[in-house]
Amino acid sequence: MTTEDRQASGRLDLPESEWRERLGDQEFRVLRREATERPFTSALNHECRSGIFLCAGCGAELFRSDAKFDSGTGWPSFFEPIAGAVDTRRDFKLIVPRTEYHCTRCGGHQGHVFSDGPAPTGLRYCNNGVALRFRPAPECEPTRANPPGGEE
């Protein structure tokens, strides 16, 4: 795929120097070098508000909060990504084959997917918290029982 094809497809390809400038050290190691953060270190493990989880590299929407669950593994876990948000490939780094997944837009490494998740998919997308950002859903406007001028 040429650079022009990637740009036309919405793919974000940046030189390593620009990724280093955009990302913190740990974010760079995880997103660009496929490292893994230590378990139980991400504040996103406890994030339970409604919203969207975004790629920390490019801001692409990856997971909806209603797909998040507590896997007990120490990393934010989801049973389903947003359609088309991630690409998968086999990983043999630990000898045992695993399936890793990356942000479709920027190629940033997110984590690994396993087949021990809950219904309805039976999958567990085990994500590095440092590879994500959280955008809370907008607050609902409070309703008023008696709007101004509507009182009798």
C-alpha positions as CSV (number, residue, x, y, z in Angstrom):
1,M,0.0,0.0,0.0
2,T,1.4,3.4,-1.0
3,T,1.5,6.4,1.3
4,E,-1.2,8.0,-0.9
5,D,-3.4,4.9,-0.6
6,R,-2.9,5.0,3.2
7,Q,-3.8,8.6,3.4
8,A,-6.9,8.1,1.2
9,S,-8.0,5.2,3.4
10,G,-7.7,7.4,6.6
11,R,-4.6,5.5,7.8
12,L,-2.3,7.6,10.0
13,D,1.4,6.8,9.1
14,L,3.9,9.0,10.9
15,P,7.7,8.8,11.1
16,E,9.1,7.4,14.4
17,S,10.4,10.8,15.4
18,E,6.8,12.2,15.3
19,W,5.4,9.3,17.3
20,R,8.1,9.9,19.9
21,E,7.1,13.6,20.0
22,R,3.4,12.8,20.3
23,L,3.6,10.0,22.9
24,G,5.0,9.6,26.4
25,D,7.8,6.9,26.9
26,Q,5.5,4.2,28.1
27,E,2.8,5.0,25.4
28,F,5.5,4.8,22.8
29,R,6.8,1.4,24.1
30,V,3.3,-0.1,24.1
31,L,1.8,1.5,20.9
32,R,4.9,1.5,18.7
33,R,7.1,-1.3,20.1
34,E,4.4,-3.7,21.3
35,A,5.4,-3.8,24.9
36,T,3.0,-4.6,27.7
37,E,2.3,-2.4,30.7
38,R,2.4,-3.9,34.2
39,P,-1.0,-5.3,35.3
40,F,-3.2,-3.3,37.7
41,T,-1.5,0.0,36.9
42,S,-4.1,1.6,34.7
43,A,-6.8,3.9,36.1
44,L,-9.0,2.7,33.2
45,N,-9.4,-0.7,35.0
46,H,-11.9,1.1,37.2
47,E,-13.6,3.3,34.6
48,C,-17.3,2.5,34.7
49,R,-18.9,5.6,33.2
50,S,-20.7,5.5,29.8
51,G,-18.5,6.6,27.0
52,I,-16.0,5.5,24.3
53,F,-12.4,4.2,24.7
54,L,-10.1,5.8,22.1
55,C,-6.6,4.9,20.8
56,A,-4.1,7.0,22.7
57,G,-2.0,7.2,19.5
58,C,-4.5,8.7,17.1
59,G,-7.9,9.2,18.9
60,A,-9.8,6.5,16.8
61,E,-12.8,5.0,18.6
62,L,-12.0,1.4,19.6
63,F,-14.5,0.2,22.2
64,R,-17.8,1.3,23.7
65,S,-18.1,1.3,27.5
66,D,-21.0,-1.2,27.4
67,A,-18.5,-3.8,26.0
68,K,-16.1,-3.4,29.0
69,F,-16.0,-6.0,31.8
70,D,-13.9,-6.8,34.8
71,S,-11.7,-9.8,33.7
72,G,-9.7,-9.8,36.9
73,T,-6.5,-9.8,34.8
74,G,-5.3,-6.3,35.7
75,W,-5.9,-4.8,32.2
76,P,-9.0,-3.1,30.8
77,S,-11.0,-5.8,29.0
78,F,-13.7,-5.8,26.4
79,F,-15.8,-8.5,24.7
80,E,-16.1,-6.6,21.4
81,P,-14.4,-3.7,19.6
82,I,-16.3,-1.2,17.5
83,A,-16.7,-2.7,14.0
84,G,-13.6,-2.1,11.9
85,A,-11.6,-0.5,14.7
86,V,-8.9,-3.1,15.2
87,D,-6.9,-5.5,13.0
88,T,-5.5,-8.8,14.3
89,R,-2.5,-10.9,13.6
90,R,-0.7,-13.9,15.2
91,D,2.0,-13.3,17.7
92,F,4.6,-15.9,18.6
93,K,6.7,-13.8,21.0
94,L,6.0,-16.1,24.0
95,I,6.4,-19.2,21.9
96,V,2.7,-20.1,22.4
97,P,0.7,-18.4,19.5
98,R,-1.5,-15.5,20.6
99,T,-3.6,-13.1,18.6
100,E,-2.6,-9.5,19.0
101,Y,-4.6,-6.5,17.8
102,H,-3.8,-3.1,16.7
103,C,-5.7,0.1,15.9
104,T,-6.8,0.0,12.3
105,R,-6.1,3.7,11.8
106,C,-2.6,4.1,13.2
107,G,-1.4,0.6,13.7
108,G,-0.8,1.2,17.4
109,H,-0.5,-2.0,19.4
110,Q,-3.4,-2.3,21.9
111,G,-3.1,-5.8,23.4
112,H,-4.2,-9.5,22.8
113,V,-7.5,-11.2,22.3
114,F,-8.3,-14.5,24.0
115,S,-11.3,-16.9,23.8
116,D,-12.1,-16.8,27.5
117,G,-14.5,-13.8,27.6
118,P,-18.2,-13.4,28.4
119,A,-21.2,-13.7,26.2
120,P,-22.2,-12.7,23.7
121,T,-18.8,-13.1,21.9
122,G,-16.8,-15.3,24.2
123,L,-13.8,-13.1,23.5
124,R,-11.6,-11.0,25.8
125,Y,-9.8,-8.1,24.3
126,C,-7.1,-7.5,26.9
127,N,-6.0,-3.9,26.4
128,N,-3.0,-2.0,27.7
129,G,-4.6,1.0,29.6
130,V,-1.7,3.3,28.5
131,A,-2.8,2.6,24.9
132,L,-6.3,4.0,25.5
133,R,-8.0,7.3,26.4
134,F,-11.5,7.6,27.7
135,R,-14.1,10.0,26.4
136,P,-17.2,10.1,28.7
137,A,-20.6,10.3,27.2
138,P,-22.2,13.8,27.3
139,E,-24.3,14.4,30.3
140,C,-28.0,14.3,29.9
141,E,-29.9,17.6,30.3
142,P,-31.9,17.5,33.4
143,T,-35.6,17.6,32.9
144,R,-37.8,20.0,34.8
145,A,-41.2,18.9,36.2
146,N,-42.7,22.3,35.6
147,P,-40.9,24.3,32.9
148,P,-40.9,28.1,33.3
149,G,-44.2,29.7,32.3
150,G,-45.9,26.3,32.3
151,E,-47.2,26.5,35.9
152,E,-50.9,26.8,36.5
